[in-house]
Amino acid sequence: MTEQNIRRIIIVGGGTAGWMTAAALANALQGSCQIELIESEEIGIVGVGEATIPPLKYFNRSLGIDENAFLAATQGTFKLGIEFVDWTRVGQRYFHPFGQFGSEFDAVPLHHYWLRERERGDVTPLQDYALAWVAAQAGKFDLPVADRRQVQSSHDYAYHFDASLYARFLRQYAEQRGVRRTEGKVVDVTLRGDDGFIHAARLDSGADVEGDLFIDCSGFRGLLIEGALKTGHEDWTHWLPCDRAVAVACTHHSELTPFTRSTAHAAGWQWRIPLQHRMGNGHVYCSQFISDDEATATLLRHLDGEPLGSPRQLRFSAGRRKQSWHRNCVAIGLSAGFMEPLESTSIHLIQTAITRLLALFPDRDFDPLAAQEYNRLTQMEYERIRDFLILHYHAVQRDEPLWRQTSSMSIPDTLQYKIEHFRRYGRLVAEDMELFQNPNWLAVLVGQEVWPQRYHPLTDMRSQVDAAGRLEGMRRVIAEAARGMPTHRQYIDRHCRSPS
């Protein structure tokens, strides 16, 4: 059997996608085959994916990476969730926390008791039952405890970091484990005449780099998966119409907040990502409703500090490749598809693509059944994340042309089904394999004021449950837990401050 094992893997493209892939493969394959990564210093990386979601912790741990060392090397900070400002309407804001809303105290989910108390006049926001939010608004941070009986176990966290520094950190990790880096640009791809598989990538130096398995991490261009193999692209701009972004870093002029902020503007939205050494900023917008110059001016008007360098323009199209694995090529990262960074899923999609590749890792026969399953799972993941992003655009009350269009557009049946269940009885119907689970959907549905017509019928039938008292006690315990945390800055200074 071993004579059919993959002998040589070629990764085209560096950056976050390329070096995450190289590091994970080097760790998993333990020197059993050659891994070569081709990248050009001239091309650079997109580098806007500096905010993440909690599963990245498990990727780093699987590689044996120390959290504090990683954060110090990447100028990283902690993220307890995302604050959405002016999304539903100007002046309104809400928080999407990582972790739970309180702790369940009855067979009826907590949010139904909260809905009933709201109907009775209690104006306490739902997010006040999330330790992640109470800590975030106070500028506090600490790691969750393992004991599930304590409220300090109810929050979760992710990271903000410099994506270029993360790629450099992983490059060092991968090269220490035998990955070879080749400097150069891929200018052509040669295919085998008998089956159309990729034979070699030709570099600008004239060298041909041959391999068994090719991994396309070349970004939006998709040099292999699209340029050579023509797999096609499924366009989702009719649901996610923003097609451009302008990004710039700025100096810190405020406290080091442990959360990402997304602020809606007239024709798009702006991200704010605090790192140890700077603030990351960008304006994602729809070119149908605003010019590039106006979008840049909007971004610069809303910076917290002085810009560091000139704003960079990016163009993209929301959607995915129709096949992310075709023949002996697997696309990972932006070459596989683009989901705008509204919920910080870009790096997560790299992570899950690597996980799927390892789970379905081929031999040199390249049984098409493995590619079929890989593509099925990839399509399902992209579509479910797509629906979650569409919800943000659709459940709005703003009156500008972009928002009128998105609030009135027809949406996928899969999303409509979820919304209708919540609108009628406050039911959450996320599936087990979805990235975003019930607490995530609840945060955005309530945050964007998709109000249920009724709460769960069992709520009023559970007459012996002192829901009001339990909710009040929960708020008190959560507030006490947040007060006991160090500030975000204190935690970083003690554990993972960058030396530079």
C-alpha positions as CSV (number, residue, x, y, z in Angstrom):
1,M,0.0,0.0,0.0
2,T,2.8,2.4,0.8
3,E,4.0,2.7,-2.8
4,Q,0.7,4.7,-3.5
5,N,1.3,7.2,-0.7
6,I,1.7,10.9,-1.6
7,R,5.4,11.6,-1.9
8,R,5.5,15.3,-2.7
9,I,3.1,18.2,-1.8
10,I,3.4,21.6,-3.5
11,I,1.7,24.5,-1.8
12,V,1.3,27.5,-4.2
13,G,1.1,30.8,-2.2
14,G,2.2,31.8,1.3
15,G,0.4,34.2,3.6
16,T,-1.9,32.9,6.3
17,A,-3.5,30.1,4.2
18,G,-0.2,28.8,2.8
19,W,1.7,28.7,6.1
20,M,-1.2,27.4,8.1
21,T,-1.5,24.5,5.6
22,A,2.3,23.9,5.6
23,A,2.5,23.9,9.4
24,A,-0.5,21.5,9.8
25,L,0.7,19.1,7.1
26,A,4.3,19.1,8.5
27,N,2.9,18.3,12.0
28,A,0.5,15.6,10.7
29,L,2.8,13.9,8.2
30,Q,5.9,13.9,10.3
31,G,8.4,13.9,7.5
32,S,6.9,11.1,5.6
33,C,6.7,13.1,2.4
34,Q,8.3,16.3,1.0
35,I,6.4,19.6,1.4
36,E,7.4,22.6,-0.7
37,L,5.8,26.0,-0.5
38,I,6.2,28.5,-3.4
39,E,5.7,32.2,-2.7
40,S,6.9,35.5,-3.9
41,E,8.0,38.4,-1.7
42,E,6.7,40.8,-4.4
43,I,3.1,39.6,-4.2
44,G,2.5,40.1,-0.5
45,I,-0.7,39.1,1.3
46,V,-4.2,40.5,1.7
47,G,-3.8,40.7,5.5
48,V,-7.3,41.9,6.5
49,G,-8.2,38.8,8.4
50,E,-6.8,39.9,11.7
51,A,-9.9,39.0,13.8
52,T,-10.7,35.4,14.5
53,I,-13.3,33.2,16.2
54,P,-12.8,30.7,19.1
55,P,-12.0,27.5,17.1
56,L,-8.6,28.9,16.1
57,K,-7.4,28.0,19.7
58,Y,-7.8,24.3,18.8
59,F,-5.7,24.7,15.6
60,N,-2.8,26.2,17.5
61,R,-3.1,23.7,20.3
62,S,-3.0,20.8,17.8
63,L,0.3,22.1,16.6
64,G,1.6,22.4,20.2
65,I,1.8,26.2,20.0
66,D,2.0,28.0,23.3
67,E,-0.8,30.6,23.4
68,N,1.2,33.3,25.1
69,A,4.2,32.9,22.8
70,F,2.0,33.1,19.8
71,L,0.3,36.3,21.0
72,A,3.5,38.0,21.8
73,A,5.0,37.1,18.4
74,T,1.9,38.4,16.5
75,Q,1.2,41.5,18.6
76,G,-2.1,39.7,19.5
77,T,-4.9,40.7,21.8
78,F,-8.0,38.8,23.0
79,K,-11.5,39.0,21.5
80,L,-14.7,38.3,23.5
81,G,-17.0,39.0,20.7
82,I,-18.1,41.6,18.2
83,E,-19.9,44.9,18.9
84,F,-22.3,45.9,16.1
85,V,-22.9,49.6,15.9
86,D,-25.7,51.3,13.8
87,W,-26.6,48.1,12.0
88,T,-30.3,47.8,12.8
89,R,-30.6,51.6,12.7
90,V,-28.4,54.6,13.4
91,G,-27.9,54.9,17.2
92,Q,-28.6,51.3,18.0
93,R,-25.9,48.8,19.0
94,Y,-25.6,45.2,20.2
95,F,-23.0,42.6,21.0
96,H,-22.4,39.2,19.6
97,P,-20.6,37.4,22.6
98,F,-18.5,34.3,22.5
99,G,-20.0,31.7,24.8
100,Q,-23.3,31.3,26.5
101,F,-26.1,33.6,27.6
102,G,-26.0,32.8,31.4
103,S,-26.6,29.2,32.4
104,E,-29.7,27.2,31.8
105,F,-31.8,26.7,34.9
106,D,-34.9,24.9,33.5
107,A,-36.0,22.6,30.6
108,V,-37.3,25.8,28.9
109,P,-34.3,27.7,27.4
110,L,-33.3,30.8,29.2
111,H,-34.1,33.2,26.4
112,H,-37.8,32.3,26.5
113,Y,-38.0,33.4,30.2
114,W,-36.1,36.6,29.2
115,L,-38.7,37.2,26.4
116,R,-41.5,36.8,28.9
117,E,-39.9,39.2,31.4
118,R,-39.3,41.7,28.6
119,E,-43.0,41.5,27.8
120,R,-43.8,42.2,31.4
121,G,-41.6,45.4,31.4
122,D,-38.1,44.2,32.3
123,V,-35.8,46.2,29.9
124,T,-32.6,44.3,30.7
125,P,-30.8,43.6,27.4
126,L,-30.2,40.0,26.6
127,Q,-26.5,40.6,26.3
128,D,-26.3,41.5,30.1
129,Y,-26.7,37.7,30.7
130,A,-23.4,37.0,28.7
131,L,-20.2,37.2,30.8
132,A,-18.3,38.0,27.6
133,W,-20.3,41.2,27.1
134,V,-20.2,42.4,30.7
135,A,-16.5,41.8,30.8
136,A,-15.9,43.3,27.3
137,Q,-17.7,46.6,28.0
138,A,-15.6,47.0,31.2
139,G,-12.4,46.3,29.3
140,K,-11.8,43.1,31.3
141,F,-10.4,39.8,30.3
142,D,-9.5,36.4,31.9
143,L,-9.4,32.9,30.6
144,P,-12.5,30.7,31.2
145,V,-12.3,28.2,34.1
146,A,-12.8,24.5,33.5
147,D,-15.5,24.0,36.2
148,R,-18.8,24.2,34.4
149,R,-20.6,24.9,37.6
150,Q,-19.0,28.4,37.8
151,V,-20.2,31.3,35.7
152,Q,-16.6,32.0,34.8
153,S,-16.8,29.0,32.5
154,S,-19.6,30.5,30.4
155,H,-17.6,32.8,28.2
156,D,-15.2,32.0,25.3
157,Y,-12.6,33.9,23.4
158,A,-10.7,34.3,20.2
159,Y,-7.8,36.5,19.1
160,H,-6.9,39.6,17.1
161,F,-3.4,39.5,15.6
162,D,-1.3,40.8,12.8
163,A,-1.9,38.2,10.0
164,S,1.6,38.8,8.4
165,L,3.2,38.1,11.7
166,Y,1.2,35.0,12.2
167,A,2.3,33.8,8.7
168,R,5.9,34.5,9.7
169,F,5.4,32.6,13.0
170,L,4.0,29.6,11.2
171,R,6.7,29.7,8.6
172,Q,9.3,29.3,11.2
173,Y,7.3,26.4,12.7
174,A,6.9,24.7,9.4
175,E,10.5,25.1,8.2
176,Q,11.8,23.6,11.5
177,R,9.8,20.5,10.6
178,G,11.2,20.2,7.1
179,V,9.0,22.3,4.9
180,R,11.0,23.8,2.0
181,R,10.2,27.4,0.9
182,T,10.9,28.4,-2.8
183,E,11.0,32.0,-3.8
184,G,9.2,32.6,-7.1
185,K,6.1,33.4,-9.1
186,V,4.0,30.7,-10.8
187,V,3.7,31.8,-14.4
188,D,2.2,28.7,-15.9
189,V,0.8,25.3,-14.9
190,T,1.3,22.1,-17.0
191,L,-1.3,19.4,-17.0
192,R,-0.9,15.7,-17.6
193,G,-2.3,14.8,-21.1
194,D,-4.0,11.6,-20.1
195,D,-6.2,12.7,-17.1
196,G,-5.8,16.5,-16.9
197,F,-4.1,16.4,-13.4
198,I,-1.6,19.0,-12.6
199,H,1.9,17.9,-13.5
200,A,4.0,20.9,-12.5
201,A,4.0,24.6,-11.6
202,R,6.4,26.6,-13.8
203,L,8.1,29.5,-12.1
204,D,9.3,32.8,-13.5
205,S,12.8,31.4,-13.2
206,G,11.9,28.7,-15.8
207,A,12.0,25.9,-13.2
208,D,9.2,23.3,-13.2
209,V,8.1,22.2,-9.7
210,E,6.5,18.8,-9.9
211,G,4.3,17.2,-7.3
212,D,1.7,14.6,-6.5
213,L,-0.7,16.8,-4.5
214,F,-1.0,20.6,-5.3
215,I,-2.6,23.0,-2.8
216,D,-3.8,26.3,-4.1
217,C,-3.2,29.1,-1.6
218,S,-2.8,31.8,-4.3
219,G,-5.6,34.0,-3.0
220,F,-8.3,35.6,-5.2
221,R,-6.5,34.6,-8.4
222,G,-6.9,30.9,-7.8
223,L,-3.9,30.2,-10.1
224,L,-4.4,26.4,-10.0
225,I,-8.0,25.7,-9.1
226,E,-9.4,28.3,-11.6
227,G,-6.6,29.4,-13.8
228,A,-5.5,25.9,-14.7
229,L,-8.5,23.6,-13.9
230,K,-11.4,26.0,-14.6
231,T,-13.7,24.7,-11.8
232,G,-16.0,27.7,-11.9
233,H,-17.3,30.2,-9.3
234,E,-20.7,30.5,-7.6
235,D,-21.4,34.2,-7.2
236,W,-23.3,35.4,-4.1
237,T,-23.1,39.2,-4.6
238,H,-26.9,39.3,-5.0
239,W,-27.1,38.5,-1.3
240,L,-23.8,40.0,-0.1
241,P,-23.4,43.0,-2.4
242,C,-20.3,44.6,-0.9
243,D,-17.5,44.1,-3.4
244,R,-14.7,46.3,-2.3
245,A,-12.8,47.3,0.8
246,V,-10.2,49.9,1.8
247,A,-7.9,49.2,4.7
248,V,-5.5,51.1,6.8
249,A,-3.9,50.8,10.3
250,C,-3.8,53.7,12.7
251,T,-2.3,54.5,16.1
252,H,-3.9,53.7,19.4
253,H,-5.7,56.6,21.1
254,S,-8.0,54.5,23.3
255,E,-8.1,51.7,25.8
256,L,-7.2,48.2,24.5
257,T,-10.7,46.8,24.1
258,P,-11.2,43.0,24.1
259,F,-13.6,42.9,21.2
260,T,-13.9,43.7,17.5
261,R,-16.2,46.5,16.4
262,S,-18.3,46.6,13.2
263,T,-19.9,49.9,12.5
264,A,-22.5,50.2,9.6
265,H,-22.2,53.2,7.3
266,A,-24.5,54.3,4.4
267,A,-23.0,51.9,1.8
268,G,-21.2,49.3,3.9
269,W,-19.5,48.8,7.2
270,Q,-16.2,49.5,9.0
271,W,-14.1,47.1,11.1
272,R,-12.0,48.1,14.1
273,I,-9.5,45.6,15.4
274,P,-7.3,46.5,18.3
275,L,-3.8,45.0,18.3
276,Q,-1.0,45.6,20.8
277,H,0.9,47.9,18.5
278,R,-1.8,49.5,16.3
279,M,-5.4,49.5,15.4
280,G,-6.6,47.6,12.3
281,N,-9.3,49.4,10.3
282,G,-11.2,48.8,7.1
283,H,-14.3,49.9,5.2
284,V,-16.2,47.1,3.3
285,Y,-18.5,48.7,0.8
286,C,-20.7,48.3,-2.3
287,S,-19.3,50.2,-5.3
288,Q,-22.8,50.5,-6.7
289,F,-23.6,53.0,-4.0
290,I,-20.4,54.8,-3.2
291,S,-17.1,55.7,-5.0
292,D,-13.7,54.5,-4.0
293,D,-12.7,58.0,-3.0
294,E,-15.8,58.5,-0.9
295,A,-15.3,55.1,0.8
296,T,-11.7,56.0,1.7
297,A,-12.8,59.4,3.1
298,T,-15.5,57.7,5.2
299,L,-12.8,55.3,6.6
300,L,-10.4,58.1,7.4
301,R,-13.0,60.2,9.1
302,H,-13.8,57.4,11.6
303,L,-10.3,56.4,12.7
304,D,-9.4,56.5,16.4
305,G,-5.9,57.7,15.7
306,E,-3.5,58.9,12.9
307,P,-3.3,56.6,9.9
308,L,-0.1,54.5,9.5
309,G,0.6,54.5,5.8
310,S,-1.7,54.9,2.8
311,P,-5.1,53.1,2.6
312,R,-5.0,49.9,0.5
313,Q,-7.8,49.0,-1.9
314,L,-9.2,45.5,-2.3
315,R,-11.7,44.1,-4.8
316,F,-13.6,40.9,-4.4
317,S,-16.7,38.9,-5.1
318,A,-18.6,37.0,-2.4
319,G,-19.0,33.4,-3.3
320,R,-17.2,30.1,-3.6
321,R,-15.5,27.8,-6.1
322,K,-17.9,25.2,-7.4
323,Q,-15.3,22.6,-6.6
324,S,-12.6,23.3,-4.0
325,W,-11.0,19.9,-4.6
326,H,-10.6,18.9,-8.3
327,R,-8.3,16.2,-9.6
328,N,-5.1,16.5,-7.6
329,C,-5.6,20.1,-6.5
330,V,-7.2,21.4,-3.3
331,A,-7.9,25.2,-2.9
332,I,-7.6,26.6,0.6
333,G,-8.2,30.2,1.7
334,L,-9.3,32.9,-0.7
335,S,-8.7,30.7,-3.7
336,A,-11.6,28.5,-2.5
337,G,-14.0,31.4,-1.9
338,F,-14.5,34.7,-0.2
339,M,-16.9,35.5,2.7
340,E,-16.5,39.1,3.8
341,P,-14.9,39.5,7.3
342,L,-18.2,40.5,9.0
343,E,-18.1,37.6,11.4
344,S,-14.3,36.9,11.2
345,T,-14.6,33.6,9.4
346,S,-11.8,33.9,6.8
347,I,-9.1,32.2,8.9
348,H,-11.6,29.7,10.2
349,L,-12.4,28.6,6.7
350,I,-8.7,27.9,6.2
351,Q,-8.6,25.9,9.4
352,T,-11.6,23.7,8.5
353,A,-10.3,23.2,4.9
354,I,-7.1,21.8,6.4
355,T,-9.0,19.6,8.8
356,R,-11.1,18.2,6.0
357,L,-8.0,17.6,3.8
358,L,-6.3,15.6,6.6
359,A,-9.5,13.6,7.3
360,L,-9.8,12.7,3.6
361,F,-6.2,12.7,2.8
362,P,-5.6,11.0,-0.6
363,D,-3.0,8.6,-2.0
364,R,-1.7,8.9,-5.5
365,D,-4.8,7.1,-6.9
366,F,-6.9,10.2,-5.9
367,D,-10.1,8.3,-5.4
368,P,-12.8,10.8,-6.6
369,L,-15.0,9.8,-3.7
370,A,-12.7,11.7,-1.3
371,A,-13.0,14.8,-3.4
372,Q,-16.7,14.4,-3.6
373,E,-17.1,14.3,0.1
374,Y,-14.7,17.2,0.6
375,N,-16.6,19.3,-1.8
376,R,-20.0,18.3,-0.2
377,L,-18.8,19.4,3.3
378,T,-17.2,22.6,2.0
379,Q,-20.4,23.6,0.1
380,M,-22.5,23.0,3.3
381,E,-20.1,25.0,5.5
382,Y,-19.9,28.0,3.1
383,E,-23.7,28.1,2.6
384,R,-24.4,28.0,6.3
385,I,-22.0,30.8,7.0
386,R,-23.4,32.7,4.0
387,D,-26.9,32.5,5.5
388,F,-25.6,33.9,8.9
389,L,-24.0,36.8,7.1
390,I,-27.0,37.5,5.0
391,L,-29.1,37.8,8.2
392,H,-27.1,40.9,9.2
393,Y,-27.8,42.6,5.9
394,H,-31.5,41.6,5.7
395,A,-32.7,42.3,9.3
396,V,-32.1,46.1,9.1
397,Q,-34.3,49.2,9.4
398,R,-31.9,51.7,7.8
399,D,-33.2,53.8,4.9
400,E,-30.2,54.3,2.6
401,P,-30.3,52.7,-0.8
402,L,-28.0,49.7,0.0
403,W,-29.9,48.8,3.1
404,R,-33.3,49.2,1.5
405,Q,-32.1,46.8,-1.2
406,T,-30.8,44.2,1.3
407,S,-33.8,44.4,3.7
408,S,-36.3,43.8,0.8
409,M,-34.3,41.2,-1.1
410,S,-35.4,37.5,-1.4
411,I,-33.2,35.3,0.8
412,P,-32.2,31.6,0.7
413,D,-34.9,29.2,1.8
414,T,-32.6,27.8,4.5
415,L,-32.3,31.3,6.1
416,Q,-36.0,32.1,5.7
417,Y,-36.8,28.8,7.6
418,K,-34.6,29.8,10.5
419,I,-36.1,33.3,10.7
420,E,-39.7,32.1,10.6
421,H,-39.1,29.7,13.4
422,F,-37.7,32.4,15.5
423,R,-40.4,35.0,14.6
424,R,-43.2,32.7,15.5
425,Y,-42.1,31.1,18.8
426,G,-38.6,32.2,19.4
427,R,-37.3,28.8,18.3
428,L,-33.7,28.3,17.3
429,V,-33.1,25.6,14.7
430,A,-29.4,25.7,13.9
431,E,-28.0,22.3,13.0
432,D,-25.3,20.4,14.8
433,M,-22.6,20.8,12.2
434,E,-23.1,24.5,11.7
435,L,-20.3,26.8,12.7
436,F,-22.7,29.3,14.3
437,Q,-24.8,27.6,16.9
438,N,-27.9,28.7,18.9
439,P,-26.3,31.4,21.0
440,N,-24.8,33.0,17.9
441,W,-28.1,33.1,16.0
442,L,-29.9,34.3,19.1
443,A,-27.4,37.2,19.6
444,V,-27.9,38.5,16.0
445,L,-31.7,37.9,15.8
446,V,-32.3,39.7,19.0
447,G,-29.6,42.3,18.4
448,Q,-31.2,43.2,15.1
449,E,-34.7,43.2,16.6
450,V,-36.2,40.2,14.9
451,W,-38.8,39.8,17.7
452,P,-40.8,36.6,18.2
453,Q,-44.6,36.8,18.2
454,R,-44.7,34.5,21.2
455,Y,-42.3,32.8,23.5
456,H,-42.3,29.0,24.1
457,P,-45.8,27.8,25.3
458,L,-44.1,25.8,28.1
459,T,-42.8,29.0,29.7
460,D,-46.2,29.9,31.3
461,M,-46.9,26.3,32.2
462,R,-43.8,26.1,34.4
463,S,-45.5,28.0,37.2
464,Q,-43.2,26.9,40.0
465,V,-40.1,28.2,38.3
466,D,-39.0,31.6,39.7
467,A,-37.6,32.8,36.5
468,A,-37.5,36.5,37.4
469,G,-35.5,35.7,40.6
470,R,-33.1,33.4,38.7
471,L,-32.5,35.9,36.0
472,E,-31.8,38.7,38.6
473,G,-29.4,36.4,40.5
474,M,-27.6,35.5,37.3
475,R,-27.0,39.2,36.4
476,R,-25.6,39.8,39.9
477,V,-23.2,36.8,39.7
478,I,-22.1,37.7,36.2
479,A,-21.4,41.3,37.2
480,E,-19.4,40.1,40.2
481,A,-17.4,37.7,38.0
482,A,-16.5,40.5,35.6
483,R,-15.4,42.9,38.4
484,G,-13.0,40.2,39.6
485,M,-11.2,40.0,36.3
486,P,-8.0,41.9,35.4
487,T,-8.2,44.5,32.7
488,H,-7.4,43.4,29.2
489,R,-4.2,45.4,29.2
490,Q,-3.2,44.0,32.6
491,Y,-3.7,40.4,31.4
492,I,-1.6,41.0,28.3
493,D,1.2,42.8,30.2
494,R,1.4,39.8,32.6
495,H,1.3,37.0,30.1
496,C,1.8,37.8,26.5
497,R,3.2,41.3,25.9
498,S,5.1,41.7,22.7
499,P,8.8,42.7,23.2
500,S,8.6,45.1,20.3
